Amino acid sequence: MFVFLAAFGLTSCLKSDDMNIDPDNLTQNILTLEWPEAGAGNTINSGKQYFSGGTLLYPASDEADTANIYIKLAGANTLDHDITLKIGIDDTKLDVNFANDGIDYLLMPDSLFHFISDSYTLKAGERYATYQVIFYPGKIDPTKNYMLPVTAAETGGITVSSNFGHIYFHTIGNPIAGGYNWDFIRYHTLTQDPAGFDAGASWTGDVTSFTPLSPTTVKVPTGYYVQPDYLISFEDDGAGNLTNFSAVIDPAQVPDVFTANGISIVSAPVIKVENNNTKFTINYVVFNGTAYRNCTDVFYK
């Protein structure tokens, strides 16, 4: 799904003693892994420090999505000879983030992913070996925690970074995650009360996904404007009882998506949960500088 062309340097705010090698004095060759397309705010998304960068956020409605990943030859110099590099899975790393998130991850079954090619001949003078892994979001059980710890399995005699030598692809299980039908209703009015149904900006019968951000939080878009995300949170007693649902429009998105475009939230989202946590109705009101927009999203199984 993604196309990514570039050569990326190993950058980090980490201190040198937090890494295998001092990034300012790369005297030996070392292999690192990168997933720059993940969009998590850096070009690495590997290692424990960037564990969250390995979160798979593909919509459950997607049949297949392709991730482009790279093994990088870091160091002061390139090699003067070819080597073969192979990508592989290190199932000893499933608990690498347990101290931070307390989540027990299951090894992702091979029915949920596929390496297009697991071998690459790194030519003399090259820095990057390129691989593609296909994930099948529609087959992933959104209530389970899966991890695919990817590393270099064949290294051509080069040391693999114990810090940035893994990409921790993972999904976070959440009891309300997965695919939903989606209706959106927008009223426009000079007051906050609904009036003047605007059929041109409303719809019924679309589909979307509740994407897990944690075991008790999901994100899903609203139908208004450029569709920023709701964050829906709840409490889970561990026995299947979900309570205290709340919804907000992602505060991190509001400045660029709403505020910068003259849109203000005048009535915060209110969520109603029905049908044994399978129907979610969220209503809020915004002011766009000239008129109010009364917006309702309905997500249902």
N, C-alpha and C positions, 0 to 999 in steps of 0.2 A: 504494500500500500504506500510505503514511503520511498522516496528517492533521496539519497544523501550523498553528495560528492564533496569531499574536502579532506585535508590532512590536518589533524588536530594535535596540538602539543599537550603534554601532560602538565596541567595546571592545577593548583590546589592552594587553599589557605592553610593546609596542614603544616606544622612544624617539621623540620627534617627528621627529628627523632621519632616522629609518628609514622615514618615511612621506612621502606627497606633501604633506601638510598637517599642521599641528600640531593634534592632536585636541582641544586645549583652546582653540583659537582658530579655529573653522571659520567664516571670513568669506566664503568663496566656495562656490558650489555645486559638488559633485563627485559622480560616480556610482561606487558600489561594488557588489559582488556578494556575496551571502551564501547559504549552504546550512546553515541552523541545525540541521536534523534529522540531520546526519551523525553526531552523537554522539561527536565527537572532542575534547570538553572545552572547546569554545568555541562562540559563536554566529555565527562568520564562515565558517571553513573555506574561505577564499579567499586569494589571494596566495601568494607563495613561502614566507612564514613559516609558513603553515598548509597547505603542500602536502599533507601526510599526511591532512589533513581531507577531501581530495577522493578518497581511496581508495574504490573501489566494492567493498563486502564482501557484496553480495547472494549468497545461496546459488545455486549452479549449478543446483539443482533448480527454481528459480523461473522461470516462463515470462516474466513481466514484472514490473518494479518501477518505481514512479514516484517521482521526486525533485522536491520543491517548492523552487524557487530564486527569489531575489529580486534585482532591481536596486533599490538604495536611493539616494534623493536625499539626500546628506549636505550639511550646511552650516547656517549660522545661521538661514536662512529658507527657507520653501517658495516655490514659484513662484506668480505671480498669473495664470498662463495654462496651458492644456493643452499637453502635448508628447507626441509618439509615440516610444516606446522599443522597439527590437527587439533580441532576443537573437541572438547569432551565434557563429561559431567562428573562432578565431585560430590557424591552423596554423603560425604562425611561432614559437610558444611550446613546441614539442615538446621542446626541449632545455633548458628553463628550470631543471630540477632536476638536470642531469647532473653538476654539480660536487659534489652531495651524495650521489647514489645511484649514479652511473655507469651508469644504465640508458638505453638507446636506446628511446624510445617510438615506436610506430607511430600514425598518426592513426586514430582509431576509425572504422571504416567505417560508413556510414549504415544498414547492415542491423542494427546492434547498438543503435541508439537512435532516438528519434523525439521531436521537439518537438511537443507538443499544440497550442501556439500560440506563434509567435515574435514577436508584436507586442502592445503594450499601450499604451493611451492613459492617460498619467498626468495626472489632473485637477489643476487648480489647488488647492493646499493639500495634496496627497497626497505621501507620502514613498516608498511602496513600489509597484513594479510586480511582479506575480506571474506566474511561468511554471512549467510542468511539463515535465519530460523523462522519457520512458519508456525504461528500459534493458531489454534482453532477455538476462539472465544465461545462460540455457540455450544461447544461440547463441555466447557468447563463448568463444574458444579459450583455456583457462586457462594454456596454455604460452607465450602471447605477451604482450608489454607494450603496452597500448593507452592512448592519452590522448585526451580530448576537452576541449580548452581553450576554455571558454565565456566570452564577454565581451559587452559591449553593442556591437551593430553599428550601430544608429541611435540617436543620443543626444539629439536635439532641441537641439543646440548646447551641451550640457553636457560638460565635460571628464570623461573616464573616468580613474579612479585607476590609475596605472601599477603600484601595489602591490596594492590589493585589488580591482582591476578585472577579475580573472580567477578562475574556479573551475577547478582542474585535475583534472577527473574522470579517474581512471586505474585501470587494472588492472595487477597485477604478475604476469608470467609465472613459472610454477614447474612443473618437470617432473612432479611428483606431484599437482598441483592438479586439481580437478574432482570429479565425482560418484562416489559409492561406495555399494555395498550395506553394510548395517550390522547386525551382530548384537551383542547385549549379554547377558552372563551374570553374574548376581550370586549368590554364595553367602553365607549368613549363618551365623555360628558363634561360639562363645565363645572360640575360639582363632583363630590366623591361617590355619590350614589349611582348605581348602575342605571344607565338609560341609553337608548339608541344603539341597539345591538349592531356591532360591526362584523358582518359575516366575512368580509374580505380578509380579516386578520385572525380569524378563528378557524378551527378545524375539529374533526372527530376521526377516530380510528387510525391515528398514526401509531408508531411504535417507538419505544426508547428503552433505556436501561438504567437501573439503579446500580451505580458503580461503587464498590466498597472502597472507603478510605481508611476504615478501621473496623473492628468487629461491631461497632455500634454507630457508625456514621457512613452514609452513602452520599453520593452526589448525583444530580440529575438536572437537565436543563429546564428552565421555564420557557414558555413559548413566546414571551414578549421580546420585542426589539431584536437584538442580536443573540438572544438566548443565553444569558449568563446562567450559572449553575445555582441551584438550591443545594444547601447542605442540610440533610435530614438526619437528626440524631435521636437516640432513644436510650433507655436503660434496659438491660437484659439480666434477669436474675439467674440465668444459666439453666433454668428449667423450662424454657420455652415461653416465659411470660415477659412480654415487651411492654414497657410503660413509658410515660413522660416523653412522648414524641414532641419534637420541636423542629421548626424549619426556618432557615434564614437564607437570604441571597448571599452567596459567598462574599464575605467582606473584602477579600483580597481583589475581587473583580469589580466591585462597585466604583472605585475611583476612575478607572479607565473606561468602563463600559457605560455607567450611568452618569456620574458626576461630570466627567469631561464633556458629555453630550447634553448637559442641561437637564438631566432627568434626576428627580429626587424621589425617595421612597417616603410617602406620607402616611401609609398604613402598612406596618410590617406584616410579613407573611403569617397567616394563621393556618394551621394544619388540622385536618379532620381525618381520622383513621377508622376504617370500617371493614366489615367482612373478614374478620380474623386476619387482619394485617395484610390484606390483598387489594385494598382500595384506599388511595390517598388523595384527598382534595386539598389544594393549597390556594388561598386567596390573598391578594395584596393589592394596594393602590399606589400608583406613581403619578407624579405631575411632570409633564414634559416641557414646561415653560409657558404653555398656552392652554392646556386642557388636562384633565385627569384621565388616567387609564385604569380601569378596574379589571384586574387579570385573575383568571382562575385556571389552574392546571389540574386535571384529573388523571391519575395513573391507576390502572386497574388490571387485574389478571383476567 
